[in-house]
Amino acid sequence: MGTKNRIDYYRILWLTNLYIGSLILFISCKPGAENRALVLTGQNTHDWKASSEAISVILENSGIFTVDIIESPPEGGDMSVFRPDFSGYQLVILNYDGDPWSGETNANFAEYVRSGGGVIVYHSASIAFPDWQEYNEITGLGGWGERDENSGPLCYWENGEIVMDNTPGPAGTHGEIADFLVVHREPEHPVLKGLPERWLHGNDELYGALRGPARNLTILATAYSDTAIGGTGRDEPVMFTISYGDGRIFHTTLGHPGEEGELSSLNCAGFITLFQRGAEWAATGQVSLPLNPDFPNSASTFFWEDFRPLTMDELMEKISGYKIGKSRRYLADLSNRIRKSDGTAETLLNIEKEIVKVCNSDATADCKKYLCRELSWMGSEYCIPALQQLAKDPEMAEMAGFALERLRQ
Ligand code: ZN
């Protein structure tokens, strides 16, 4: 949702106060969402405020979650007051790496998972609590925090299968931030089914050399950690599932938030799509979310600035200012939507109507020429009057004439 809508949705209630050191932000009242999710955050070496808000918006944009955020006291604070109530939530998202919780909170969380609660372990939560055994059973794999061979084997992908490597040594490393190819290893898993099996993820940190108990763990996707930029030279797990008791856990190491709220890796349409699908699977055991034609392919990244696809109106607005030499990103987006639509006459006519609206507007000539080309193969009778009108403009005559000629064939 955009900034404008965010103001409508956010209802911030201070239940306890900063003086006590624990606060809960209720940020969603979206009607129709069936599942309740709790983002657990408050300490983290990353920008946890910006990333927690972003993942809340991502979950709400799925239409099937309402989201609350709970913040722990700051580092060094009295953690005994940090007592999240997990009851009533179908999903807990861990975005926390900091001071140990109280024994009671640890026990409550483990019981929540054991008794069937859904969990997302998100990026730096892979680093938290190296000494809490149950946490490591739940998260499956982790890094840093003085983890070593005593934490469990290294886990990576090699020759078409998962490898558990007991070589001694530390755990947790990453190379430089870069784009990298994500490869699905369980394409029939409900989280991944129907999606491209290889896609370019944008501008992220790739964790490697992770270790952990790795029990009941299924690797959904890996990415090659390139030694040229400081990586491990292995295909590292980036998304995996764990079962713990009756609980389902979806662990993604992706989504590094940069300095000062820089969130481009979270804007990746691939990250968002899989975060939403992983969330639904963890919360319910199945995935009903529809697939969106916007998705990166193996050669190009694809970002959603507001953590959701543009509406058709927004897309046409972006396209209407197009000039040759400028980015063709939005043109490619429209072409993609046409080509990957269900192809029925009704769907194509709806898109055609949007295109004709722009042809009749004061959009740039370069934009209209591009639209004439699209209409030339997907248009119907409906666009003929608009094309005839364009053909009267000397600058547009050639492209509009070309489209009319093709449509009459
Ligand atoms: Zn990071």
Boltz pocket constraint, residues with backbone or C-beta under 6 A from the ligand:
constraints:
  - pocket:
      binder: B
      contacts: [[A, 46], [A, 123], [A, 124], [A, 205], [A, 256], [A, 257]]
      max_distance: 6.0
